[in-house]
Amino acid sequence: MTIGQIARLPWPVFSSYEWQQGGACAQVDPALFFHPEGERGPARRRRDEQALAVCSGCPVLASCRRHATSAQEPYGVWGGTTETERETAHLRARRAPDPAR
C-alpha cells in the first residue's frame, strides 16, 4: 500500500473500530482469517470455509462487511466475504455504468 492509498481507511479512532470487540472472530485464532503465503487450492478453500463458518453466526457481520467494503480490505476473510469475493464485487462496481450519465 502506498501513502496515497491510506486515505481510504477510517480514522484510527477507537469508536471507528469498537464493533470489532463483539466479533465472533475475537474468540478464534486470527490466522484462520488470513492465508499463509503460497496457500492454494483445497487447503485455502477449507480454511476460508472455516473462517466463513465463524462469520455466519457473528453479531457484527454487517458492520464488518461495511468496513471491508469501504476500506477495500485486500486480505483475509472479513464480513463473511473472502478477498476474492470482495475484489470481484469491487471490479463489478467499477465497471458498472454510471446511472448519472
Buried (B, 14 or more C-beta within 10 A) or exposed (E): EEEEEEEEBEEEEEEEEEBEEEBBBEEEEEEBBEBEEEEEEEEBEEBBEEBBEBBEEBEBBEBBBBBBBEEEBEEBBBBBBBBEBBEEEEEEEEEEEEEEE
